[in-house]
Amino acid sequence: MGPIDGYVNKNVPFKFNGAELRFDLSQSLFSSFDIDVGTKLLLKTVARDPVLSSARRVLDEGCGVGTIGLSVAKAFPEAEVLLRDRDGLAAAFSERNRLANRLNGDPGWSGQGEARPARPAPTVERGLIGAGLEGRSFDFALSNLPAKAGAPILELFFDRLSGRRGEALLAPAGRAAVVVVSPLAEAARGWIAEAGLVAIGGARGGMHEVFVMERGKAPDKLVEVPPLSGYSPLSGYSPLSPYLRCEAKFSLAKSSYRAFGFWGLPEFDTPGYGSAAAAELASRLPSIRSACLRNAIFIEPGAGHLAAWSALKLGLERITAYSRDLLALEATGWNLASLGGRSGIEYAGFDLVAGPEPAESAFDLVAERIDGRSERDWEGRAWALAGRALRKGGFYLVACSPTEAARLERRRPASGGWTLAGQRRKKGFLALAWRKDRD
């Protein structure tokens, strides 16, 4: 939804194998003030690796702002480099940094007895770790593995490299190098061995450890976990089975429903206080209960608890979600599809950063979870989106901290016809609802 200039926190220089680069960083992304030491240790470890220097296809999984993949592309321009991240803002920053470092590829040419082969530009895409790469293999894979993804997901990545689960991401003679924080090092050794990969080197730093490995003989296949019942709204198949953490009975505003919790997302065992405050406010406001709401947007829905509760209690028929996090979009779709008796809810999920913009005056409810925004003028962007998307008489429902609520209220458009319909405080969180009184 618009350019990412407001997210840029700092621009820093970086050098790899003699290639000089610069990277825009963001306070909303990992390592916001400098290139992190784990990434530096990983790149230093592989700088002279002969397999990397001759690789034709390279994968940077969990690319963040693109430091690893773009550094490799700059130093080894013959390689075809793919950068992936589940965060739409990370993907946008990687693309921004690709353009800033003039990594545009080269179409090649021939003439007068000479020829220059084409050089591919790095490509950036959104994706969950190890998912959506069917039919593709790589000569070298690199990753600064995020500890917050959860141990089962990190283990999955090693299994996907070797082919223990699904197609092997590594080519037969391929290599991989990963860096993990030191508390995960022992577990990583076990995952590498169990996946049938062969450790051939590495390095240790003060807080990190690097592992370099090769694909060994074909490992014994694991029995695949059956896909979750329901549907995947974005991709048409289930990349979520490894992310499944629990299935449980949840409750919001004294109403119960069954849903899934997922590794790498909050609210896996109970809805948070922000979701609870928003649901309690919506359930107690006569103006919302009697508004005949049908079409709603949920911004940063997490695992979809508030969306699921709203579908059941507010009678929603169509739900659209916007999030930076691809996992949140997929998880929300699955939890909506799992609601008993309400599986026919129309659902669509979109990248909050890339859009598309919601249809103008098409929605009855815009519900947003605001959590420590670092974008400049996020309040103006929030009001602009709600004002554009809501029809007259629609509601803007927000869950946030009291400080963020005060900032929103100060920026409420004077000419927008917004009326504060109610608010609800719960354990340090505040839910507020504004009604749009005119177009």
Summary of the structure (lengths in Angstrom):
residues: 439
radius of gyration: 23.4
end to end distance: 20.9
largest distance: 80.0
contacts: 1541
relative contact order: 0.10
helix: 29%
strand: 33%
